[in-house]
Amino acid sequence: MKKTLLWIFAIVFTLSTAIYQRMTGPTKPARGNVELAEENISYRLIRSYPRPTDAPVRVKVENDQITGTFIYKRTPSFDDWTRDEMVREGEYLIAYIPQQPPAGKVMYQISLHKADEQVKLTESPLVIRFRGDVPAWAMIPHILFMFLAMLLSTRAGLAAIFAEKTFRLTLFTLVTLVLGGLVLGPIVQKFAFGDWWTGWPMGTDLTDNKTALAFLFWAYAMVKVYKNNYHRGWVLAASIILLLVYMIPHSLMGSEIDFTQEVIP
């Protein structure tokens, strides 16, 4: 009965972390509402888009007397702001953000107008990052293995707390973490941004670095439980580290092109 309750807790806890990951991070769409000419306008502005086309940013505005403009520039860069008109297609105003190479970012801000009234959808510009299209055969198992690793990690941590055997849970956690983070993770990264690994020592990608940190803790925990099936200390520490890793928003400090390094002929 106790083991069943611990598994239920681990599943609920893991689902909670999945929801948290979904609702945080720099690529989560920006949502909100603005008032213009006594009309309430809701928006959902994207901050990630797969190549190879311009990114269409849509705002539902049924009143055809309302027009829109947007400004944009690459970031980080020394570019000047470019101003353009939004295109009306039916009940939508659409801003087409020019596509960039994988990991290229564009900063943009949208304003709506009616007669002499104007409103900005967001107080400060948003950043959208372009990426390559990742095939489902790589993305789906990557996500599944990473959250399975979180589930097993949580259950292993509970096993350590309640003095249960930890060997199998530690082994399965390590295997799923390796498959999801160190095998499929680089494959997804290669499709999306053109590089296999952009963490230390190649770069500062936080997603890669936190995956490597979690792996090191779980690898050492595996060494400890190999000697003692009831080992608790390092298993509990590794489960806490993986939890902290999951609390860091996904894609924070992710891959980006530094346009300030362009060579001007």
C-alpha positions as CSV (number, residue, x, y, z in Angstrom):
1,M,0.0,0.0,0.0
2,K,2.8,2.4,0.9
3,K,4.6,1.7,-2.4
4,T,1.4,2.4,-4.3
5,L,0.9,5.7,-2.6
6,L,4.5,6.7,-3.2
7,W,4.1,5.9,-6.9
8,I,0.9,8.0,-7.1
9,F,2.6,10.9,-5.4
10,A,5.6,10.6,-7.8
11,I,3.2,10.6,-10.8
12,V,1.2,13.6,-9.6
13,F,4.5,15.5,-8.7
14,T,6.0,14.8,-12.2
15,L,2.8,15.9,-14.0
16,S,3.0,19.1,-11.9
17,T,6.6,19.7,-13.1
18,A,5.5,19.1,-16.7
19,I,2.8,21.8,-16.3
20,Y,5.3,24.1,-14.8
21,Q,7.7,23.6,-17.7
22,R,4.9,24.2,-20.1
23,M,3.9,27.5,-18.5
24,T,7.4,29.0,-18.0
25,G,10.4,29.8,-20.2
26,P,11.4,32.4,-22.8
27,T,9.6,30.6,-25.7
28,K,6.2,30.5,-24.0
29,P,3.7,32.6,-26.0
30,A,2.9,36.0,-24.5
31,R,-0.8,36.4,-23.7
32,G,-2.9,39.4,-22.6
33,N,-5.7,41.9,-23.3
34,V,-5.7,45.5,-24.3
35,E,-8.5,48.2,-24.7
36,L,-8.8,50.3,-27.8
37,A,-11.8,52.5,-28.7
38,E,-13.8,50.7,-26.0
39,E,-13.0,47.3,-27.5
40,N,-11.3,44.5,-25.7
41,I,-8.7,42.7,-27.8
42,S,-7.0,39.5,-26.7
43,Y,-3.7,38.5,-28.1
44,R,-1.3,35.5,-28.1
45,L,2.1,36.4,-29.5
46,I,4.5,33.6,-30.4
47,R,8.2,33.6,-29.3
48,S,9.4,30.5,-31.2
49,Y,8.9,29.5,-34.8
50,P,10.2,26.7,-37.1
51,R,11.9,27.7,-40.3
52,P,11.9,28.0,-43.4
53,T,9.2,30.7,-43.6
54,D,8.6,34.1,-42.1
55,A,6.8,33.9,-38.7
56,P,3.2,35.0,-38.9
57,V,2.1,36.7,-35.7
58,R,-1.7,36.9,-35.6
59,V,-4.0,39.2,-33.6
60,K,-7.7,38.7,-33.8
61,V,-9.2,42.2,-34.5
62,E,-12.7,42.0,-35.9
63,N,-13.2,45.8,-36.3
64,D,-11.7,46.6,-39.7
65,Q,-11.3,50.2,-38.7
66,I,-8.4,49.2,-36.5
67,T,-5.0,48.8,-38.2
68,G,-1.7,47.6,-36.9
69,T,2.0,48.3,-37.2
70,F,5.0,46.5,-35.9
71,I,8.7,47.3,-35.4
72,Y,11.4,44.7,-35.4
73,K,15.2,44.2,-35.4
74,R,17.5,41.2,-35.0
75,T,18.9,40.7,-31.5
76,P,21.6,40.9,-30.3
77,S,22.6,43.3,-33.1
78,F,23.4,46.9,-34.0
79,D,20.4,47.0,-36.4
80,D,18.1,50.0,-36.5
81,W,14.4,49.3,-35.9
82,T,12.3,48.5,-39.0
83,R,8.7,49.6,-39.1
84,D,6.1,47.8,-41.2
85,E,2.3,47.6,-41.5
86,M,0.4,44.6,-40.4
87,V,-1.6,42.8,-43.1
88,R,-5.4,42.2,-42.6
89,E,-6.7,38.7,-43.5
90,G,-10.3,38.5,-42.6
91,E,-10.7,39.2,-38.9
92,Y,-7.0,38.9,-38.2
93,L,-4.1,41.4,-38.4
94,I,-0.9,39.7,-39.2
95,A,2.7,40.7,-38.7
96,Y,5.2,38.7,-40.8
97,I,8.5,38.5,-38.9
98,P,11.4,37.9,-41.4
99,Q,12.9,34.4,-40.9
100,Q,16.4,34.0,-39.5
101,P,18.9,31.2,-39.5
102,P,18.4,28.5,-36.8
103,A,19.0,30.1,-33.3
104,G,18.5,33.6,-34.9
105,K,16.4,36.0,-32.8
106,V,14.2,39.0,-33.6
107,M,12.9,41.5,-31.2
108,Y,9.5,42.9,-32.1
109,Q,6.6,45.0,-30.8
110,I,3.1,45.4,-32.1
111,S,0.8,48.5,-31.9
112,L,-2.8,48.9,-32.9
113,H,-4.4,52.1,-34.1
114,K,-7.9,53.5,-34.6
115,A,-8.1,57.2,-35.6
116,D,-6.0,59.1,-33.1
117,E,-5.9,56.3,-30.6
118,Q,-3.0,53.9,-30.2
119,V,-2.2,51.0,-27.9
120,K,0.9,48.8,-27.6
121,L,0.2,45.1,-27.0
122,T,3.2,44.7,-24.7
123,E,5.0,47.3,-22.7
124,S,8.4,46.1,-24.0
125,P,9.4,44.3,-27.1
126,L,9.2,40.5,-27.3
127,V,11.9,38.2,-28.7
128,I,11.1,35.4,-31.1
129,R,13.7,32.7,-31.8
130,F,13.8,30.8,-35.1
131,R,14.6,27.1,-35.1
132,G,14.8,24.2,-37.5
133,D,11.9,21.7,-37.7
134,V,12.5,18.8,-35.3
135,P,11.0,15.5,-36.6
136,A,8.5,13.7,-34.3
137,W,10.6,10.6,-34.1
138,A,13.2,12.6,-32.2
139,M,11.1,15.1,-30.2
140,I,8.4,12.8,-28.8
141,P,10.8,10.2,-27.3
142,H,13.1,13.0,-26.1
143,I,10.2,14.5,-24.1
144,L,8.9,11.1,-22.9
145,F,12.3,9.9,-21.7
146,M,13.1,13.2,-19.9
147,F,9.8,13.2,-17.9
148,L,10.1,9.4,-17.3
149,A,13.5,10.3,-15.8
150,M,11.9,12.8,-13.6
151,L,9.2,10.3,-12.5
152,L,11.8,7.7,-11.6
153,S,14.1,10.2,-10.0
154,T,11.2,11.4,-7.7
155,R,10.4,7.8,-6.9
156,A,14.0,7.0,-6.1
157,G,14.2,10.0,-3.8
158,L,11.2,8.8,-2.0
159,A,12.7,5.3,-1.7
160,A,15.8,6.9,-0.1
161,I,13.7,8.8,2.3
162,F,11.6,5.7,3.3
163,A,14.7,3.4,3.4
164,E,13.6,1.2,0.5
165,K,16.0,-0.5,-2.0
166,T,17.3,2.1,-4.5
167,F,19.4,0.2,-7.0
168,R,16.8,-0.5,-9.7
169,L,15.2,3.0,-9.5
170,T,18.7,4.6,-9.7
171,L,19.6,2.4,-12.6
172,F,16.4,3.2,-14.5
173,T,16.7,6.9,-13.7
174,L,20.2,7.0,-15.1
175,V,19.3,5.1,-18.2
176,T,16.3,7.2,-19.1
177,L,18.3,10.4,-18.4
178,V,21.1,9.3,-20.7
179,L,18.6,8.3,-23.5
180,G,16.5,11.5,-23.2
181,G,19.2,14.1,-22.3
182,L,22.5,12.9,-23.7
183,V,21.4,10.8,-26.8
184,L,18.1,12.3,-28.0
185,G,18.8,15.8,-26.6
186,P,21.7,16.5,-28.9
187,I,19.8,15.1,-31.8
188,V,16.9,17.5,-31.1
189,Q,19.5,20.3,-30.7
190,K,21.1,19.5,-34.0
191,F,17.8,19.6,-35.9
192,A,16.6,22.7,-34.2
193,F,19.8,24.9,-34.0
194,G,22.5,23.1,-36.1
195,D,24.8,22.1,-33.2
196,W,25.0,18.8,-31.2
197,W,26.1,20.4,-28.0
198,T,26.2,24.1,-26.9
199,G,26.8,23.7,-23.2
200,W,30.1,23.6,-21.3
201,P,32.8,23.7,-22.6
202,M,31.4,24.6,-26.1
203,G,29.1,27.3,-24.9
204,T,26.7,28.6,-22.2
205,D,23.5,26.8,-23.1
206,L,21.7,26.3,-19.8
207,T,19.6,23.3,-21.0
208,D,22.8,21.4,-21.9
209,N,24.6,22.4,-18.8
210,K,21.8,21.4,-16.4
211,T,21.4,18.1,-18.2
212,A,25.1,17.3,-17.7
213,L,25.0,18.3,-14.1
214,A,22.1,16.0,-13.4
215,F,23.8,13.1,-15.2
216,L,27.0,13.5,-13.1
217,F,25.0,13.4,-9.9
218,W,23.0,10.3,-11.0
219,A,26.1,8.6,-12.3
220,Y,27.8,9.0,-9.0
221,A,24.7,7.8,-7.1
222,M,24.7,4.7,-9.3
223,V,28.3,4.0,-8.2
224,K,27.2,4.3,-4.5
225,V,24.1,2.1,-4.8
226,Y,26.1,-0.5,-6.7
227,K,28.0,-1.0,-3.5
228,N,24.9,-0.6,-1.2
229,N,21.4,-1.4,-2.5
230,Y,20.0,0.7,0.3
231,H,22.2,3.7,-0.1
232,R,20.3,6.9,0.6
233,G,22.5,10.0,0.6
234,W,23.6,10.4,-3.0
235,V,20.3,9.1,-4.4
236,L,18.4,11.7,-2.4
237,A,20.9,14.4,-3.5
238,A,20.6,13.4,-7.2
239,S,16.8,13.5,-7.1
240,I,16.9,17.0,-5.5
241,I,19.4,18.2,-8.2
242,L,17.2,16.9,-11.0
243,L,14.2,18.6,-9.4
244,L,16.1,21.9,-9.3
245,V,17.1,21.4,-12.9
246,Y,13.4,21.0,-13.9
247,M,12.5,24.2,-12.0
248,I,14.8,26.2,-14.3
249,P,12.7,27.3,-17.2
250,H,13.3,25.4,-20.4
251,S,15.4,27.1,-23.1
252,L,16.6,29.8,-20.7
253,M,20.0,31.1,-22.0
254,G,19.5,28.9,-25.0
255,S,21.3,28.9,-28.4
256,E,21.4,32.2,-30.2
257,I,23.3,33.9,-33.0
258,D,25.2,37.0,-32.0
259,F,24.6,39.3,-34.9
260,T,26.9,41.9,-33.4
261,Q,29.8,39.7,-34.6
262,E,28.9,40.0,-38.3
263,V,31.7,41.1,-40.5
264,I,30.7,44.2,-42.5
265,P,32.4,44.4,-45.9
